[in-house]
């Protein structure tokens, strides 16, 4: 059972967290410097990443050794021979465990998604190894940049949001990450194979909450950058197919800087006062439960939650239309969908020649990645996937001294 926490103890814990992350005291609360580097944003996610790694410590210790065989050594990759295949993840399988392990390499912790969910591994047929992963889930209800771009009224959005999904996990794992294979993974989200998986799983299904049969075709994906300006989605377009369109940026409002042990303290405080938000994120409560917990706890101990939750770290918002008449579908003026998705093989061929092969010729860093180095990253809880190439290269000689698994 949790120990009793007082109002003053929680206030001190909040202050310590903010100051440790570089927030500065201002006349109306705390704020971050206006311009942050990607390394500074990664540092802001340190507490939540550390908490996530601690929560998965048993899984990492028990399953990393067995699952590492799915990761490639750099020298097992022929960039010209990369042939990706999509593997849909089924809960309770080894593929599900591999997806979980791969996301623990991310610099920014990922959520488990909510509502409708599709998860995929991207494997390389040439060697059977993991290239990367992606996951699609229900989109957030309020996303200003998206809604303005679509031209939605509140009523339109309520009726037709079901035609969209959000990519909440996207990325490549080492050593494919060093070949810019993250762009390949992102592009494959738009493939015909993903649309078929969506229709097989959800078209004609009945919503658990509303009890309504879904007849909505998927015509739009959205996603947001992890670290400010996105190098992953920037200028990503499939010839005669989908393109990633920058819609704007989020408002820099959220709770990630209050996560981990501090979030649990806030829950403990609410639990002591028998606040309903403390009981957990039950199915149907939506994706904003943690935000509601943070707001309620901050207000309860005398903080202005509107100030402290406005961290100022903006994330780019991208829209990826999957149909030529996506806007007409979302505005309700047409019903028949004219898809512009491409087969996964066509997408892979383009991405391989556009990014993977040229990067391999310019920068051989990927050759220095080993399964032993990946294992060290997992055991130490050090993210690698989104580090700059120069920093990856600087780390690899040290990491490669570890014994092979």
C-alpha positions in Angstrom: 0.0 0.0 0.0 1.3 3.5 -0.9 2.5 5.7 2.0 0.6 8.8 2.8 1.6 11.9 0.8 0.8 15.4 2.0 -0.1 18.4 -0.1 3.2 20.1 0.6 5.2 16.9 -0.3 3.5 16.7 -3.7 4.1 20.4 -4.4 7.8 20.0 -3.6 8.0 16.9 -5.8 6.4 18.8 -8.7 8.8 21.7 -8.3 11.9 19.4 -8.1 10.8 17.7 -11.3 10.3 20.9 -13.2 13.6 22.4 -12.1 15.5 19.2 -12.8 14.2 19.2 -16.4 15.3 22.8 -17.1 12.1 24.6 -16.4 12.6 28.2 -15.1 10.6 30.0 -12.5 8.5 32.8 -14.0 6.0 35.3 -12.6 3.1 33.0 -13.4 4.7 29.6 -12.8 7.4 27.7 -14.7 8.4 27.6 -18.4 11.0 26.1 -20.7 13.4 28.1 -22.9 11.7 29.0 -26.2 14.1 27.1 -28.4 14.9 23.5 -27.5 17.3 21.1 -29.3 16.2 17.5 -30.0 18.6 16.4 -27.3 16.9 18.7 -24.8 13.5 17.3 -25.7 14.9 13.8 -25.2 16.1 14.8 -21.8 12.6 16.0 -21.0 11.3 12.5 -21.6 14.0 10.9 -19.4 11.8 10.3 -16.3 9.0 8.6 -18.3 11.5 6.6 -20.3 13.2 5.5 -17.0 9.9 4.6 -15.5 8.9 2.6 -18.6 12.2 0.7 -18.6 11.8 -0.1 -14.9 8.3 -1.4 -15.5 9.6 -3.7 -18.2 12.8 -4.8 -16.4 11.6 -8.3 -15.7 10.5 -8.7 -19.4 13.8 -7.4 -20.6 15.8 -9.7 -18.4 13.7 -12.8 -19.3 13.1 -12.3 -23.0 15.8 -10.1 -24.5 18.3 -13.0 -25.1 15.7 -15.1 -26.9 14.3 -12.2 -29.0 17.7 -10.8 -30.1 17.9 -13.4 -32.8 15.3 -11.3 -34.7 17.7 -8.3 -34.8 20.4 -8.0 -37.5 24.1 -7.4 -37.2 24.9 -4.7 -39.7 27.0 -7.1 -41.8 24.0 -9.3 -42.3 22.3 -6.5 -44.4 22.7 -6.0 -48.1 21.0 -2.6 -48.6 20.4 -3.4 -52.3 18.7 -6.6 -51.3 16.3 -5.3 -48.6 12.9 -6.9 -49.2 10.4 -5.9 -46.5 7.3 -7.9 -45.6 4.5 -6.9 -43.2 3.6 -9.2 -40.3 0.5 -8.3 -38.4 1.0 -8.6 -34.6 -1.4 -10.9 -32.8 -1.6 -10.5 -28.9 0.0 -13.3 -26.9 2.5 -14.3 -29.6 6.3 -14.0 -30.0 5.7 -11.3 -32.5 3.8 -9.3 -29.8 6.8 -9.7 -27.5 9.2 -8.6 -30.3 7.0 -5.5 -30.9 7.2 -4.7 -27.2 11.0 -5.1 -27.1 11.6 -3.0 -30.2 9.6 0.0 -28.8 11.8 0.0 -25.7 14.6 1.2 -27.9 12.7 4.4 -28.6 14.0 7.7 -27.2 10.4 8.8 -26.5 8.2 6.2 -24.7 5.2 5.0 -26.6 1.7 4.4 -25.4 -0.2 1.2 -25.8 -2.8 2.8 -28.0 -6.5 2.7 -27.5 -9.7 1.7 -29.3 -9.1 0.2 -32.7 -5.5 -1.0 -33.0 -3.4 -2.5 -35.8 0.3 -3.4 -35.1 2.8 -4.6 -37.6 6.4 -5.8 -37.7 8.4 -5.0 -40.8 10.8 -7.9 -41.5 13.5 -8.2 -44.2 13.0 -11.3 -46.4 16.7 -11.4 -47.2 17.7 -12.4 -43.7 14.5 -12.8 -41.7 15.5 -9.9 -39.4 13.4 -7.0 -38.0 13.5 -3.7 -39.9 11.0 -1.8 -37.7 7.5 -1.6 -36.3 4.5 0.6 -36.6 1.1 0.8 -35.0 -2.2 2.5 -35.8 -4.9 3.4 -33.3 -7.9 5.6 -32.8 -7.1 9.3 -33.4 -7.4 11.9 -30.7 -10.8 13.7 -30.9 -9.5 17.2 -30.7 -6.6 18.0 -33.0 -6.9 21.5 -34.3 -4.4 21.3 -37.1 -6.1 18.3 -38.5 -9.6 19.6 -38.1 -8.9 22.9 -39.8 -7.1 21.2 -42.7 -10.0 18.8 -43.2 -12.6 21.6 -42.9 -14.6 19.9 -40.2 -17.3 21.3 -38.1 -17.7 19.7 -34.7 -20.7 17.7 -36.0 -18.8 16.5 -39.1 -15.9 15.3 -36.9 -18.1 13.4 -34.6 -19.7 11.5 -37.5 -16.6 10.9 -39.6 -13.6 10.6 -37.4 -14.0 6.8 -37.7 -12.6 7.2 -41.3 -9.2 8.1 -39.7 -6.5 6.4 -37.7 -3.4 7.7 -36.0 0.1 6.2 -36.3 1.2 6.3 -32.6 4.3 4.1 -33.1 6.6 4.4 -36.2 10.2 3.6 -36.5 13.1 1.4 -37.6 15.4 -0.5 -35.2 19.2 -0.7 -35.4 20.9 -1.3 -37.7 18.2 -0.5 -40.2 17.6 2.8 -38.4 21.1 3.9 -39.5 20.0 3.3 -43.2 17.0 5.8 -42.8 14.7 2.8 -42.9 12.3 4.7 -40.7 11.1 6.4 -43.9 10.5 2.9 -45.4 8.5 1.8 -42.3 6.4 5.0 -42.3 5.7 4.7 -46.1 4.6 1.1 -45.6 1.8 2.3 -43.3 0.0 3.5 -46.4 0.2 0.2 -48.3 -2.7 -1.8 -49.7 -1.8 -4.6 -47.3 -2.5 -2.4 -44.3 -5.8 -1.3 -45.7 -6.8 -4.9 -46.3 -5.9 -5.7 -42.7 -8.0 -2.8 -41.5 -11.0 -3.9 -43.5 -10.7 -7.5 -42.5 -10.6 -6.5 -38.8 -12.9 -3.6 -38.6 -15.1 -3.1 -41.6 -18.6 -4.4 -40.5 -17.5 -4.8 -36.8 -19.6 -3.4 -34.0 -18.2 -0.7 -31.6 -18.0 -2.0 -28.0 -18.9 1.4 -26.6 -21.4 2.8 -29.0 -22.8 -0.5 -30.1 -22.8 0.8 -33.7 -21.7 -1.3 -36.8 -18.6 0.3 -38.5 -19.0 0.7 -42.3 -16.2 3.3 -42.5 -13.4 2.9 -44.9 -10.0 4.2 -43.8 -9.1 7.3 -45.9 -6.7 9.3 -43.7 -3.8 8.6 -41.4 -2.4 11.2 -39.0 0.8 11.2 -37.0 2.9 13.6 -35.0 6.7 14.0 -34.7 8.4 12.8 -31.6 11.1 15.5 -31.2 9.9 18.7 -32.8 10.7 19.1 -36.4 10.5 15.7 -38.1 13.3 14.3 -40.3 11.3 11.1 -40.6 8.2 12.5 -42.3 9.7 15.5 -44.0 9.5 15.3 -47.8 8.1 11.7 -47.6 5.9 11.0 -50.6 5.2 7.9 -52.7 5.2 8.6 -56.5 1.6 8.6 -57.7 0.6 7.6 -54.2 0.2 8.9 -50.6 2.3 11.8 -49.3 3.0 13.0 -45.8 1.6 16.6 -45.5 2.7 18.9 -42.7 -0.5 20.4 -41.2 1.0 22.4 -38.4 2.1 21.8 -34.9 0.6 20.8 -31.5 0.2 23.6 -28.9 2.8 22.2 -26.6 0.3 21.2 -24.0 0.4 17.8 -22.1 1.6 15.8 -19.2 4.7 13.9 -20.4 7.0 16.0 -18.2 5.0 14.9 -15.1 5.1 11.2 -15.9 6.8 8.3 -14.1 7.2 8.3 -10.4 5.7 11.8 -10.1 2.5 10.7 -11.9 2.2 7.8 -9.4 2.5 10.3 -6.6 -0.3 12.4 -8.1 -2.4 9.3 -8.3 -1.6 8.4 -4.7 -2.7 11.9 -3.6 -6.0 11.6 -5.5 -6.5 8.1 -4.2 -6.3 9.5 -0.6 -9.0 12.0 -1.4 -11.1 9.3 -3.1 -11.0 11.1 -6.4 -12.5 8.9 -9.2 -9.6 9.6 -11.6 -7.2 7.7 -9.3 -8.8 4.3 -9.9 -7.2 3.8 -13.3 -7.8 4.2 -17.1 -10.8 1.9 -17.5 -11.8 1.0 -21.1 -14.1 3.7 -22.5 -12.6 6.6 -20.5 -10.6 7.7 -23.5 -6.9 8.7 -24.1 -6.9 11.7 -21.8 -7.1 10.0 -18.5 -3.5 10.8 -17.5 -4.1 14.4 -18.5 -7.2 14.6 -16.2 -5.2 13.0 -13.4 -2.4 15.5 -13.7 -4.9 18.4 -13.9 -6.9 17.3 -10.9 -3.8 16.7 -8.7 -2.1 19.9 -9.6 -5.2 22.0 -8.9 -5.8 20.1 -5.7 -2.4 21.1 -4.3 -2.7 24.8 -5.4 -1.0 24.9 -8.8 -2.4 26.5 -11.9 -2.7 23.4 -14.1 -3.1 25.4 -17.3 0.3 26.9 -16.8 2.2 23.7 -15.7 0.6 21.5 -18.4 1.7 24.0 -21.1 5.2 22.6 -21.5 5.8 24.4 -24.9 7.3 21.4 -26.7 5.5 21.6 -30.1 5.2 18.5 -32.2 4.6 18.6 -36.0 1.3 17.1 -37.1 1.1 15.2 -40.4 -1.8 14.0 -42.5 -1.5 11.1 -44.9 -4.4 10.8 -47.3 -5.0 7.2 -48.5 -7.7 8.1 -51.1 -7.9 10.7 -53.9 -11.2 11.9 -52.6 -10.4 11.7 -48.9 -11.7 15.2 -48.1 -15.0 14.6 -49.8 -15.4 11.4 -47.7 -14.5 13.2 -44.5 -16.9 16.1 -45.3 -19.7 13.7 -46.2 -20.2 14.8 -49.8 -19.1 11.4 -51.3 -19.3 7.8 -50.2 -17.4 5.8 -52.7 -13.7 5.7 -51.9 -11.0 6.1 -54.7 -7.9 4.6 -53.1 -4.4 5.8 -53.9 -2.6 3.2 -51.8 0.2 1.2 -53.5 1.3 -2.4 -53.0 4.0 -2.8 -50.3 6.5 -4.2 -52.8 6.2 -1.0 -55.0 6.6 1.2 -51.9 9.6 -0.8 -50.7 11.4 -0.6 -54.1 11.0 3.2 -54.2 12.2 3.7 -50.6 15.1 1.3 -51.0 16.5 3.2 -54.0 15.6 6.6 -52.7 17.0 6.3 -49.2 18.5 3.0 -48.1 21.0 2.4 -50.8 22.3 6.0 -51.0 22.7 6.2 -47.3 24.7 2.9 -47.2 27.1 4.4 -49.7 27.5 7.7 -47.9 27.7 6.3 -44.3 28.6 2.8 -43.4 27.7 3.3 -39.7 25.1 0.5 -39.9 27.9 -2.1 -40.4 29.1 -1.4 -36.8 25.9 -2.3 -35.1 25.8 -5.8 -33.5 23.2 -7.7 -31.6 25.5 -7.4 -28.6 25.3 -3.6 -28.9 21.5 -3.7 -29.1 21.4 -5.9 -26.1 23.5 -3.4 -24.1 21.1 -0.6 -25.1 18.2 -2.6 -23.9 19.8 -3.6 -20.6 21.1 -0.1 -19.9 17.9 1.6 -20.9 19.7 3.9 -23.3 17.8 4.9 -26.4 19.6 4.7 -29.8 17.0 4.7 -32.5 16.6 8.4 -32.8 20.2 9.5 -32.0 22.0 11.5 -34.7 24.2 9.4 -36.9 27.4 11.1 -35.5 26.4 10.2 -32.0 25.5 6.6 -33.0 28.9 6.3 -34.6 30.6 7.6 -31.5 28.9 5.1 -29.3 29.2 2.0 -31.3 33.0 1.2 -30.7 32.3 1.0 -27.0 29.1 -1.0 -27.4 30.8 -3.5 -29.7 33.2 -4.6 -27.0 30.4 -6.5 -25.4 30.3 -10.3 -25.8 28.0 -11.5 -28.5 24.8 -13.1 -27.3 
